[in-house]
Amino acid sequence: MTPEPARRDGNEPPIGRRMAELRALRGMSQQVFADRIRKSKSWVDKVERGVRTLDRLSVIETVAAALGVAPDVLLAGKAPRQQLPDTGGDVERLRAALARYDLPASGKPAPSLAQLDAQAGYAWTAYRNGHHPQVLRLLPDLLGHSRTQPGDTADLLVRVYRLAAQALVKLGEADLAWLAADRAMSAASGDPLRAGLAAISLAQALRALGRGRLAMTAAVNAVHQLDLAPSHVRRPGVTGTLLIEAALAAASSRDASAAGELTERAARLADGQHQHDCDGVGFGPTPVDLARALVAMWSGDHQSAVTTHRRVTSGNAWHLLPAEHRAAHLIDITHAYLDLGDVRAAGRALVAADRIATWETRIRPVARAALTAVFRTGPGAADVSRLAASIGLIR
């Protein structure tokens, strides 16, 4: 087999031009090459000039076989395989940080409470933007310093433990996420608002563990405590987000009645609210409608789920949501498309998620599983193939 051209500087040519280079390197005219792949010379010429695209994996495989290369050699022109971060090592460092109670072993002076609060805010911003490897790098030190900081650190600890829990859910580490969320609940010290914030992450961790009933109970109990709190303590965004988490948990437990009731309560609360996002709490009409789509999907009404999803994502408010929220929703909705047999739409959703927040698709096990499910149904579009090749799911 003739080796591929040595160009790996990050500026590889488009797939058509790469095809032309490989064809010329093998001394084949356009006509000879066209005969080998059972296409017209005009088709070959248009692909090489970029007038046509290679949009099916089956065609890419045929072209690659005729050129004597693997399909990812052609795909590399668009999406060279990335060196993915070592999330396993990051998880172990985070696990060690959660297990330690002694002072951080560092010769540097400990950051002040104000500095730690700023660092936590920065880490939450990175999370909302989908920069999960960055969050994982920040969390071990942030946890250690926050836990040993003198003074009233309850707010800071709840923020940091919640972030750890939600990042671990992303990585499929539900047991460890539950531990971090439980620590957040303990740090809340009975304060209804802090406990409500911690319960959001706790419900997510329990749902990831497949404990939908427990997740729903935790979220509903937190809502009840907030309802009993003085008016200056209540936050519609926290209450509404808890109702959404409870509805999703109910739907995952196949309790369609409770899921519908909880979603409607969230919708009434969101009516007239401006969309707001802070430290992972994003609430408003659009998050409620996205939750409706997922509730419908987990309740088995996939057509309704897709219809709602398409309506919401076509509006301007969709683009105001954090990148992490949008990408995570697109990954979730692929299951509805797959159950309806619309594989191309499922693939498009994953590619769109990757463009919005790359690490949502690159390091999340649930995203890789969805992409694998798309490929199991048969050849896919070229952009889906490029995504799969870039994270090593295909060669």
N, C-alpha and C positions, 0 to 999 in steps of 0.2 A: 504494500500500500504506500503510495507516495505521501510524504508528510505534507501537512498544510502549510501555507505561507506563514512565515514568522512575523506576525504582526500582533502584538499583545500590549499595545501602549495605551489602551482605553479609547482610541480613536478609530476603531475598526469600521470598515465601510458598511453600507446597507447590505441586506441579505442578497439583493439582486446583483450588486456589483461584486460581492464575494463569490457568488455563483459564477460570474463571468471570469473572474481571476482563476478560479479552480479549473474551469473548463479550458481556458487558454493554456494553463500550466500543463494540462494533460494532452495538449495538441489536438483538441476536438474543435471542429467548426460548429457554428450554431446549428447547421442542418444535421450533422452527424449526432450531436448531442440531443437534438429534438427527436430524431428517430429512436434513440435509445430510451427516451422516457415517454415515447408515444405522444408527443405534443407537436404542434406546428412550429416552424422556424419563427413565425411572427410572434407566437406566445413567448418563446425563449427571448427574443429581442426585447419585447415589452417588459418582461421581468427584469432583465439586466439593466434596462434604462430606467427602471423604477415606475414605469407606467402601470404595470400590474404588480400585485403583491402575492407572495406565497402565503396563502391564508388557510391552508389545511395541513395538518401534521402528516397525513398520508402522502401528500404531494411532496412535502419536504423530505420524507423518508425515501421516496422514489428518486428524487433529485440527488440526495446524498449518496444513495447506493450507486447511481450511475457515475458519480464523481469519485467514488472510492473513499468516502469519509463518513464519519458518524454525523447524525443530524445536528448535534450540538456545535459542530464546526461551522455549519451555516448559521445557526442561531446565535453563535457568539458574536456575529456582526452587530446584533441588536442588544443582546443581554449576556455579556460574559458572566460565567458563574462567579458568584460572590463568595468571599471568604466569610462565612457566617461567624458571629461572635460565639465564644465559649459560654453559653448560658448555663451549662451544667456547673462550671466552675463558679459562676456568679451566684447560682442558687446555693452552692455549698458555703460560700462566704456569708450569704445572707442567713443561712441556717445556723452557722456558727455565731453570728451576731445576735440572733434571737435566743441562743442558748447561753450567752454570757451575761453575767451580772456584775463582774468586776469592772474596775476602771479601765478605759481603753489604754492599751499599751502603746503610748506614743510620747516622744520627747517634746512634742510641740504643745504650746499652751492650748487648753480647751477653748473652743469658740464660745462666745457669749450667747445668752439666750436670744438676743436680737439677731445675731449672725446665724444661729441655727434656724430661727424662724424664716429668715431670708433664704437660707439654703433649702428648707422644706418647700417654700413657695416656688423656688426655681425647679426643684425636682417634680413638683406637681405640674408645672408648666410643660416640662419635658414629657411627662406622662400624657397630658392632654394632646400634645403634638405627635404622640406615637413614637417617641424616641426611647423605647424600652431598654436597650442596652445601656444608655446613659443613666437611666433611673436605677438600674441594677448596680451600676458602679458606685453611685452615690449612697445607696441605702445602708450598706454595712456601717460605715463611719457615722452616718447621720443617726442611725439607731443607737450606736454605742454612746455617742456624745449626748444625745437627747435624754437617754435613760439615766445618765449620771450627772446631769446638770442640776445645780442647786436651785431652790426656789420653786415657784408654782409653774410646773411644766405640763400640766394636764392637757392644755390645748395643743401644745407641741407634740406630746406623745400620741395623742389621738390622731393627729394629722399624719405622723410618720408611720405608725403602725397600720393605719388605714391604707396608706400608699403601698406599704410592703405587701399587705394582703391582696390588693387589687393587682399589683404587678405579678405576684405569684399565681393568681388565678389565670392570668394571661399565659403563663408558662406551663399550665397544666399541673401545678403543684398544689392541689386543692387542700391536702392535709396541712401543709405548712401555712397556706393562706388562712385556714381556719384558726391556727394557733395565733397568727399575727392579728387577726380580727378579734379574737377573744382577748388578747392583750389590750387592744384598743377599747373594748368594752370595759375592761377593768380600769384602765386609765381615765375613763369618763367619770368615774367616781359618783355615779348617780345623777349627774347633771343631765337634764332631759335633752338639751340640744347636743351636747357632746355624745350622749348615748345614741341619739338619733343618727348622727353622722357615722358613728362606729357601727351601728346596726345595718347601714347600707352595705358596708364592706362585709359584715358578717353574713348577711343574706346572700351576697354574691358567692362567698366561699362555700356556704352550705349548699347552695344550688349546684355549684361545681362538683360537690361531693355526691350529688344525686339525692340530697335530703331536702326536697322541695317543700314538704310540709313544715319541717323545722325552720326553713328559710322564711316561709310565709308567716309563721308565728312570730319569729323574731322581728320582722319588719312591722307587722300589725301591732305588736306590743309597744314598739317604739313610737308608732303613730299615736297610740292611746296615751302614752306618757306626755307627748308633746301637746296633745289636745287638753290635757289637764294642767299644763304649765301656764304661768302668767303670760299675758299677750306679748310682753316685750321680749320673751324668750323664744316664742314661736317663729319659725321661718317657713314660709310656704314652699320654698324650693326643697328643703329637707323633707318636709311632710310629703310633698308630691313625689319626690324621688323614692321615698320609702313605699308609697302606694304602688308605684311602678314596679319596684323590686318584688313586692308582695304579689302583684298580678302575674309577673313572669314566673315566680315560684309556683303559684297555683296552677298556671298553665302547664308547667313542666311536670306537675303531679296529676295532670289530667282532670283537674277540677275547673271545668270551663265556666261554671256558674260563678264561683268565687273570683276567678280571673276577670270575668266580665264586669262584675260589681266593683272590684277594686280599680279597674281601668276607668270606669265611669266616674268614680270618686276623684281620681287623679285629673280627669278631664275637666270636671267642674272647678277644681282648684286652679287649674291652668288657664281657665277662661279669663281673658283680659290681662294675663300676666305677660310681661316681657321676658324673653328668653334670657336666662342667667346661667352663668357657669363659674364656679369657684371650687377649687380643690376637689374635682371630680363630681361635683353636684351640679348637673345641668338640668334645668327644669323649665318647661313651657309647653305650648301646644304641640310643637314638633316632636320633642321626645315622647310625649304621650301617644301621638299618632304612630311613631315608630314602634312603640311598645304594643299598640293595637295589632300591627302587622305580625309581630313575633308571637303574640298571644294566639292569633288566628292560626299561625303556622303550627304551633305546638298543640293546638286543639284539633288539628287535622284538616282545617279549612285552608288548603294551600292556595287556591285561586283567590280567595279573599285577601290572604296575606300578600300575594304579589300585587294585586290591584291597589291595596293601601300603600304598599311600599313604593310603587311607581308614582302614585299621586303625590306622596310626601317628598320624594327625592327630586321631583320636577319643580318644586317651589324654591323661592329664594332663601327661605329660612333654613333649609337643609344645609346650605353652604356656610351658615353661621355657626353650626355645631363644631365642636372640637374635632380635629382630624381623627383622633382615637375612636370617638363615638361613631363617626361616619363609617370608618373602615371596619370596625367591629360589627356594625349592623349589616354591612354588605356581606361579610363572611357568614353571618348567621342566616341571612335570607337565601343563600345558595341552597340550603336544604329544601326550601319550598320549591325552588326551580327544579331541583333534581327529582323531587317527588312528582312534579308535574311532567317530567320527561323533557324539560327544556334545558338541555345540557349547554347549549351555546349561551343562553342567558346566565346560567350559573357561572360559566367561565368568564363572561364579561363582568359579572359582579366581583369576582376575585381579582381580575386585572385592575378594575377601578379601585378596589380596596388597596391594592399594592401601590397605585399611583398616589393615593391620598396619604397613606401612612405605611411606608415600606415594611417596617418591622412587625406590623400586625400580621402580615402574610409570611414573612421570612422566618420568624422564630416561634410563632404560636402553633402548637400541635394541632389545634382544631382547624386552623387554616390549611395546614399541610394535609390533613385528613380530607378536607373538602376538595382540595385540588386533586388528590389521589382519586376521590370518588368521581370527579369529572372525567379523568382519564380512563377509568375502568369502563365507562360507557362507550368508548370508541375514540377515534381520532378527533382532535379538537382544532380550534383556530390557532393560527401561528402565534398570536400574542399570548395565548394561554400556554402554548408550548415553550415560548421563550421564558415565561415566568417559571414553569416547571424546571426547565434546564438551568436557570440561574440559581435555583436553590437545591439542585442536585437530585430532583425526583426522577428525571429521565436523563439519558445520555445522548 
